[in-house]
């Protein structure tokens, strides 16, 4: 292998190593964002349940049962 090809190969290997490092970093970000999305989904579901309960209680309070019940 001549010197020029060896230099090209070394540059290519360096670029590949850099890209692999970036992919690992991006994967870490994606995994963390996935965890955050799941946490936010659960939090939103809890808040929706609380709001639904509050709304049902408000409806019950505004619509008392007729006297014959």
Biopython code that builds the backbone (N, CA, C, O; Angstrom):
import numpy as np
from Bio.PDB.StructureBuilder import StructureBuilder

atoms = [
    (1, "UNK", "N", (0.855, -1.169, 0.000)),
    (1, "UNK", "CA", (0.000, 0.000, 0.000)),
    (1, "UNK", "C", (0.903, 1.235, 0.000)),
    (1, "UNK", "O", (1.843, 1.333, 0.789)),
    (2, "UNK", "N", (0.605, 2.155, -0.883)),
    (2, "UNK", "CA", (1.464, 3.339, -0.928)),
    (2, "UNK", "C", (1.059, 4.328, 0.164)),
    (2, "UNK", "O", (0.025, 4.160, 0.811)),
    (3, "UNK", "N", (1.875, 5.354, 0.363)),
    (3, "UNK", "CA", (1.680, 6.319, 1.452)),
    (3, "UNK", "C", (0.372, 7.085, 1.298)),
    (3, "UNK", "O", (-0.306, 7.348, 2.291)),
    (4, "UNK", "N", (0.008, 7.443, 0.080)),
    (4, "UNK", "CA", (-1.227, 8.201, -0.149)),
    (4, "UNK", "C", (-2.453, 7.388, 0.241)),
    (4, "UNK", "O", (-3.357, 7.897, 0.904)),
    (5, "UNK", "N", (-2.483, 6.136, -0.166)),
    (5, "UNK", "CA", (-3.611, 5.263, 0.198)),
    (5, "UNK", "C", (-3.667, 5.032, 1.700)),
    (5, "UNK", "O", (-4.749, 4.970, 2.283)),
    (6, "UNK", "N", (-2.505, 4.905, 2.325)),
    (6, "UNK", "CA", (-2.450, 4.710, 3.772)),
    (6, "UNK", "C", (-3.010, 5.936, 4.490)),
    (6, "UNK", "O", (-3.747, 5.789, 5.465)),
    (7, "UNK", "N", (-2.677, 7.132, 4.033)),
    (7, "UNK", "CA", (-3.201, 8.360, 4.636)),
    (7, "UNK", "C", (-4.719, 8.449, 4.454)),
    (7, "UNK", "O", (-5.444, 8.818, 5.378)),
    (8, "UNK", "N", (-5.182, 8.110, 3.267)),
    (8, "UNK", "CA", (-6.626, 8.133, 3.004)),
    (8, "UNK", "C", (-7.352, 7.149, 3.926)),
    (8, "UNK", "O", (-8.399, 7.469, 4.488)),
    (9, "UNK", "N", (-6.792, 5.977, 4.069)),
    (9, "UNK", "CA", (-7.385, 4.960, 4.934)),
    (9, "UNK", "C", (-7.418, 5.442, 6.386)),
    (9, "UNK", "O", (-8.408, 5.232, 7.087)),
    (10, "UNK", "N", (-6.367, 6.069, 6.827)),
    (10, "UNK", "CA", (-6.315, 6.577, 8.199)),
    (10, "UNK", "C", (-7.358, 7.674, 8.412)),
    (10, "UNK", "O", (-7.994, 7.724, 9.465)),
    (11, "UNK", "N", (-7.541, 8.554, 7.423)),
    (11, "UNK", "CA", (-8.556, 9.605, 7.522)),
    (11, "UNK", "C", (-9.963, 8.990, 7.571)),
    (11, "UNK", "O", (-10.821, 9.407, 8.349)),
    (12, "UNK", "N", (-10.161, 7.999, 6.724)),
    (12, "UNK", "CA", (-11.472, 7.331, 6.708)),
    (12, "UNK", "C", (-11.754, 6.672, 8.060)),
    (12, "UNK", "O", (-12.860, 6.782, 8.590)),
    (13, "UNK", "N", (-10.761, 5.997, 8.606)),
    (13, "UNK", "CA", (-10.929, 5.345, 9.908)),
    (13, "UNK", "C", (-11.205, 6.376, 11.000)),
    (13, "UNK", "O", (-12.024, 6.142, 11.889)),
    (14, "UNK", "N", (-10.521, 7.517, 10.929)),
    (14, "UNK", "CA", (-10.750, 8.578, 11.919)),
    (14, "UNK", "C", (-12.171, 9.116, 11.801)),
    (14, "UNK", "O", (-12.829, 9.359, 12.812)),
    (15, "UNK", "N", (-12.645, 9.302, 10.578)),
    (15, "UNK", "CA", (-14.006, 9.784, 10.366)),
    (15, "UNK", "C", (-15.030, 8.765, 10.875)),
    (15, "UNK", "O", (-16.029, 9.134, 11.491)),
    (16, "UNK", "N", (-14.778, 7.519, 10.619)),
    (16, "UNK", "CA", (-15.691, 6.470, 11.092)),
    (16, "UNK", "C", (-15.742, 6.465, 12.617)),
    (16, "UNK", "O", (-16.817, 6.361, 13.207)),
    (17, "UNK", "N", (-14.581, 6.578, 13.249)),
    (17, "UNK", "CA", (-14.545, 6.598, 14.715)),
    (17, "UNK", "C", (-15.331, 7.801, 15.247)),
    (17, "UNK", "O", (-16.059, 7.685, 16.233)),
    (18, "UNK", "N", (-15.181, 8.935, 14.603)),
    (18, "UNK", "CA", (-15.909, 10.137, 15.016)),
    (18, "UNK", "C", (-17.415, 9.930, 14.839)),
    (18, "UNK", "O", (-18.193, 10.278, 15.727)),
    (19, "UNK", "N", (-17.826, 9.373, 13.718)),
    (19, "UNK", "CA", (-19.248, 9.122, 13.471)),
    (19, "UNK", "C", (-19.819, 8.117, 14.469)),
    (19, "UNK", "O", (-20.945, 8.282, 14.937)),
    (20, "UNK", "N", (-19.060, 7.087, 14.793)),
    (20, "UNK", "CA", (-19.522, 6.108, 15.778)),
    (20, "UNK", "C", (-19.747, 6.779, 17.129)),
    (20, "UNK", "O", (-20.724, 6.486, 17.818)),
    (21, "UNK", "N", (-18.849, 7.670, 17.499)),
    (21, "UNK", "CA", (-18.983, 8.393, 18.760)),
    (21, "UNK", "C", (-20.253, 9.267, 18.744)),
    (21, "UNK", "O", (-20.998, 9.308, 19.723)),
    (22, "UNK", "N", (-20.481, 9.952, 17.636)),
    (22, "UNK", "CA", (-21.686, 10.783, 17.525)),
    (22, "UNK", "C", (-22.952, 9.947, 17.600)),
    (22, "UNK", "O", (-23.923, 10.348, 18.242)),
    (23, "UNK", "N", (-22.952, 8.800, 16.957)),
    (23, "UNK", "CA", (-24.120, 7.913, 16.998)),
    (23, "UNK", "C", (-24.384, 7.458, 18.433)),
    (23, "UNK", "O", (-25.537, 7.417, 18.861)),
    (24, "UNK", "N", (-23.344, 7.121, 19.176)),
    (24, "UNK", "CA", (-23.507, 6.710, 20.571)),
    (24, "UNK", "C", (-24.100, 7.853, 21.399)),
    (24, "UNK", "O", (-24.982, 7.628, 22.228)),
    (25, "UNK", "N", (-23.616, 9.074, 21.174)),
    (25, "UNK", "CA", (-24.146, 10.223, 21.910)),
    (25, "UNK", "C", (-25.610, 10.469, 21.553)),
    (25, "UNK", "O", (-26.435, 10.701, 22.437)),
    (26, "UNK", "N", (-25.929, 10.419, 20.277)),
    (26, "UNK", "CA", (-27.310, 10.623, 19.850)),
    (26, "UNK", "C", (-28.228, 9.531, 20.398)),
    (26, "UNK", "O", (-29.365, 9.810, 20.779)),
    (27, "UNK", "N", (-27.752, 8.323, 20.438)),
    (27, "UNK", "CA", (-28.543, 7.231, 20.993)),
    (27, "UNK", "C", (-28.858, 7.497, 22.465)),
    (27, "UNK", "O", (-29.976, 7.258, 22.922)),
    (28, "UNK", "N", (-27.874, 7.989, 23.193)),
    (28, "UNK", "CA", (-28.105, 8.331, 24.597)),
    (28, "UNK", "C", (-29.175, 9.399, 24.749)),
    (28, "UNK", "O", (-30.011, 9.323, 25.649)),
    (29, "UNK", "N", (-29.150, 10.385, 23.878)),
    (29, "UNK", "CA", (-30.151, 11.452, 23.909)),
    (29, "UNK", "C", (-31.532, 10.882, 23.594)),
    (29, "UNK", "O", (-32.507, 11.213, 24.269)),
    (30, "UNK", "N", (-31.618, 10.042, 22.590)),
    (30, "UNK", "CA", (-32.906, 9.451, 22.197)),
    (30, "UNK", "C", (-33.473, 8.596, 23.339)),
    (30, "UNK", "O", (-34.668, 8.662, 23.628)),
    (31, "UNK", "N", (-32.633, 7.813, 23.974)),
    (31, "UNK", "CA", (-33.079, 6.970, 25.089)),
    (31, "UNK", "C", (-33.600, 7.850, 26.228)),
    (31, "UNK", "O", (-34.663, 7.576, 26.784)),
    (32, "UNK", "N", (-32.867, 8.892, 26.574)),
    (32, "UNK", "CA", (-33.286, 9.792, 27.646)),
    (32, "UNK", "C", (-34.596, 10.492, 27.298)),
    (32, "UNK", "O", (-35.465, 10.640, 28.157)),
    (33, "UNK", "N", (-34.744, 10.921, 26.056)),
    (33, "UNK", "CA", (-35.990, 11.569, 25.646)),
    (33, "UNK", "C", (-37.155, 10.578, 25.697)),
    (33, "UNK", "O", (-38.274, 10.958, 26.041)),
    (34, "UNK", "N", (-36.902, 9.327, 25.362)),
    (34, "UNK", "CA", (-37.944, 8.303, 25.461)),
    (34, "UNK", "C", (-38.417, 8.138, 26.895)),
    (34, "UNK", "O", (-39.614, 8.013, 27.154)),
    (35, "UNK", "N", (-37.473, 8.138, 27.823)),
    (35, "UNK", "CA", (-37.839, 8.041, 29.247)),
    (35, "UNK", "C", (-38.658, 9.251, 29.673)),
    (35, "UNK", "O", (-39.653, 9.119, 30.385)),
    (36, "UNK", "N", (-38.235, 10.423, 29.235)),
    (36, "UNK", "CA", (-38.949, 11.645, 29.586)),
    (36, "UNK", "C", (-40.365, 11.633, 29.009)),
    (36, "UNK", "O", (-41.313, 12.020, 29.692)),
    (37, "UNK", "N", (-40.513, 11.200, 27.780)),
    (37, "UNK", "CA", (-41.844, 11.131, 27.157)),
    (37, "UNK", "C", (-42.740, 10.182, 27.955)),
    (37, "UNK", "O", (-43.901, 10.501, 28.209)),
    (38, "UNK", "N", (-42.222, 9.034, 28.346)),
    (38, "UNK", "CA", (-43.022, 8.084, 29.130)),
    (38, "UNK", "C", (-43.429, 8.683, 30.467)),
    (38, "UNK", "O", (-44.566, 8.514, 30.906)),
    (39, "UNK", "N", (-42.505, 9.379, 31.113)),
    (39, "UNK", "CA", (-42.804, 10.032, 32.388)),
    (39, "UNK", "C", (-43.902, 11.079, 32.195)),
    (39, "UNK", "O", (-44.846, 11.147, 32.982)),
    (40, "UNK", "N", (-43.776, 11.883, 31.157)),
    (40, "UNK", "CA", (-44.773, 12.920, 30.898)),
    (40, "UNK", "C", (-46.133, 12.326, 30.550)),
    (40, "UNK", "O", (-47.166, 12.875, 30.936)),
    (41, "UNK", "N", (-46.142, 11.204, 29.822)),
    (41, "UNK", "CA", (-47.409, 10.528, 29.504)),
    (41, "UNK", "C", (-48.116, 10.097, 30.785)),
    (41, "UNK", "O", (-49.315, 10.322, 30.952)),
    (42, "UNK", "N", (-47.358, 9.475, 31.689)),
    (42, "UNK", "CA", (-47.948, 9.009, 32.956)),
    (42, "UNK", "C", (-48.464, 10.182, 33.774)),
    (42, "UNK", "O", (-49.543, 10.109, 34.362)),
    (43, "UNK", "N", (-47.697, 11.254, 33.809)),
    (43, "UNK", "CA", (-48.101, 12.441, 34.549)),
    (43, "UNK", "C", (-49.386, 13.030, 33.951)),
    (43, "UNK", "O", (-50.288, 13.436, 34.684)),
    (44, "UNK", "N", (-49.460, 13.073, 32.652)),
    (44, "UNK", "CA", (-50.647, 13.607, 31.985)),
    (44, "UNK", "C", (-51.865, 12.719, 32.244)),
    (44, "UNK", "O", (-52.969, 13.225, 32.442)),
    (45, "UNK", "N", (-51.671, 11.400, 32.243)),
    (45, "UNK", "CA", (-52.777, 10.488, 32.518)),
    (45, "UNK", "C", (-53.307, 10.690, 33.934)),
    (45, "UNK", "O", (-54.517, 10.680, 34.161)),
    (46, "UNK", "N", (-52.383, 10.876, 34.892)),
    (46, "UNK", "CA", (-52.818, 11.124, 36.276)),
    (46, "UNK", "C", (-53.604, 12.424, 36.367)),
    (46, "UNK", "O", (-54.649, 12.479, 37.015)),
    (47, "UNK", "N", (-53.104, 13.462, 35.721)),
    (47, "UNK", "CA", (-53.787, 14.755, 35.769)),
    (47, "UNK", "C", (-55.144, 14.684, 35.079)),
    (47, "UNK", "O", (-56.103, 15.305, 35.536)),
    (48, "UNK", "N", (-55.232, 13.939, 33.994)),
    (48, "UNK", "CA", (-56.514, 13.769, 33.297)),
    (48, "UNK", "C", (-57.518, 13.058, 34.201)),
    (48, "UNK", "O", (-58.693, 13.421, 34.245)),
    (49, "UNK", "N", (-57.047, 12.051, 34.914)),
    (49, "UNK", "CA", (-57.935, 11.325, 35.822)),
    (49, "UNK", "C", (-58.423, 12.246, 36.938)),
    (49, "UNK", "O", (-59.596, 12.205, 37.309)),
    (50, "UNK", "N", (-57.541, 13.065, 37.466)),
    (50, "UNK", "CA", (-57.939, 14.007, 38.514)),
    (50, "UNK", "C", (-58.971, 14.997, 37.977)),
    (50, "UNK", "O", (-59.981, 15.263, 38.629)),
    (51, "UNK", "N", (-58.716, 15.537, 36.793)),
    (51, "UNK", "CA", (-59.666, 16.487, 36.198)),
    (51, "UNK", "C", (-61.011, 15.835, 35.922)),
    (51, "UNK", "O", (-62.056, 16.452, 36.127)),
    (52, "UNK", "N", (-60.992, 14.603, 35.462)),
    (52, "UNK", "CA", (-62.242, 13.897, 35.193)),
    (52, "UNK", "C", (-63.036, 13.713, 36.488)),
    (52, "UNK", "O", (-64.250, 13.916, 36.520)),
    (53, "UNK", "N", (-62.336, 13.328, 37.546)),
    (53, "UNK", "CA", (-62.991, 13.159, 38.848)),
    (53, "UNK", "C", (-63.572, 14.480, 39.329)),
    (53, "UNK", "O", (-64.701, 14.527, 39.820)),
    (54, "UNK", "N", (-62.803, 15.546, 39.188)),
    (54, "UNK", "CA", (-63.283, 16.863, 39.605)),
    (54, "UNK", "C", (-64.517, 17.274, 38.804)),
    (54, "UNK", "O", (-65.468, 17.823, 39.360)),
    (55, "UNK", "N", (-64.500, 17.012, 37.514)),
    (55, "UNK", "CA", (-65.635, 17.362, 36.659)),
    (55, "UNK", "C", (-66.875, 16.558, 37.043)),
    (55, "UNK", "O", (-67.977, 17.104, 37.082)),
    (56, "UNK", "N", (-66.706, 15.270, 37.325)),
    (56, "UNK", "CA", (-67.843, 14.448, 37.744)),
    (56, "UNK", "C", (-68.410, 14.943, 39.068)),
    (56, "UNK", "O", (-69.627, 14.987, 39.244)),
    (57, "UNK", "N", (-67.544, 15.311, 39.993)),
    (57, "UNK", "CA", (-68.002, 15.840, 41.282)),
    (57, "UNK", "C", (-68.754, 17.152, 41.084)),
    (57, "UNK", "O", (-69.762, 17.392, 41.748)),
    (58, "UNK", "N", (-68.277, 18.004, 40.179)),
    (58, "UNK", "CA", (-68.936, 19.276, 39.911)),
    (58, "UNK", "C", (-70.324, 19.033, 39.319)),
    (58, "UNK", "O", (-71.294, 19.694, 39.690)),
    (59, "UNK", "N", (-70.403, 18.074, 38.391)),
    (59, "UNK", "CA", (-71.697, 17.750, 37.776)),
    (59, "UNK", "C", (-72.664, 17.221, 38.825)),
    (59, "UNK", "O", (-73.830, 17.615, 38.854)),
    (60, "UNK", "N", (-72.182, 16.327, 39.686)),
    (60, "UNK", "CA", (-73.044, 15.778, 40.750)),
    (60, "UNK", "C", (-73.515, 16.879, 41.682)),
    (60, "UNK", "O", (-74.670, 16.881, 42.106)),
    (61, "UNK", "N", (-72.635, 17.813, 42.005)),
    (61, "UNK", "CA", (-73.004, 18.895, 42.920)),
    (61, "UNK", "C", (-74.030, 19.824, 42.286)),
    (61, "UNK", "O", (-74.870, 20.378, 42.994)),
    (62, "UNK", "N", (-73.982, 20.006, 40.979)),
    (62, "UNK", "CA", (-74.914, 20.904, 40.297)),
    (62, "UNK", "C", (-76.223, 20.222, 39.900)),
    (62, "UNK", "O", (-77.175, 20.893, 39.502)),
    (63, "UNK", "N", (-76.272, 18.931, 40.002)),
    (63, "UNK", "CA", (-77.479, 18.175, 39.640)),
    (63, "UNK", "C", (-77.893, 17.285, 40.809)),
    (63, "UNK", "O", (-77.668, 16.075, 40.776)),
    (64, "UNK", "N", (-78.491, 17.871, 41.834)),
    (64, "UNK", "CA", (-78.881, 17.043, 42.983)),
    (64, "UNK", "C", (-79.994, 16.072, 42.588)),
    (64, "UNK", "O", (-80.738, 16.309, 41.637)),
    (65, "UNK", "N", (-80.087, 14.979, 43.338)),
    (65, "UNK", "CA", (-81.108, 13.970, 43.068)),
    (65, "UNK", "C", (-82.501, 14.552, 43.361)),
    (65, "UNK", "O", (-82.673, 15.369, 44.265)),
    (66, "UNK", "N", (-83.465, 14.115, 42.587)),
    (66, "UNK", "CA", (-84.831, 14.565, 42.868)),
    (66, "UNK", "C", (-85.273, 14.059, 44.245)),
    (66, "UNK", "O", (-84.739, 13.065, 44.737)),
    (67, "UNK", "N", (-86.236, 14.729, 44.864)),
    (67, "UNK", "CA", (-86.661, 14.337, 46.226)),
    (67, "UNK", "C", (-87.241, 12.930, 46.335)),
    (67, "UNK", "O", (-87.184, 12.340, 47.414)),
    (68, "UNK", "N", (-87.792, 12.376, 45.273)),
    (68, "UNK", "CA", (-88.404, 11.033, 45.367)),
    (68, "UNK", "C", (-87.364, 9.905, 45.340)),
    (68, "UNK", "O", (-87.760, 8.740, 45.382)),
    (69, "UNK", "N", (-86.064, 10.187, 45.271)),
    (69, "UNK", "CA", (-85.046, 9.135, 45.262)),
    (69, "UNK", "C", (-84.426, 8.967, 46.590)),
    (69, "UNK", "O", (-83.547, 8.122, 46.758)),
]
sb = StructureBuilder()
sb.init_structure("model")
sb.init_model(0)
sb.init_chain("A")
sb.init_seg("    ")
for serial, (resi, resn, name, xyz) in enumerate(atoms, 1):
    if name == "N":
        sb.init_residue(resn, " ", resi, " ")
    sb.init_atom(name, np.array(xyz, "f"), 0.0, 1.0, " ", f" {name:<3s}", serial, name[0])
structure = sb.get_structure()
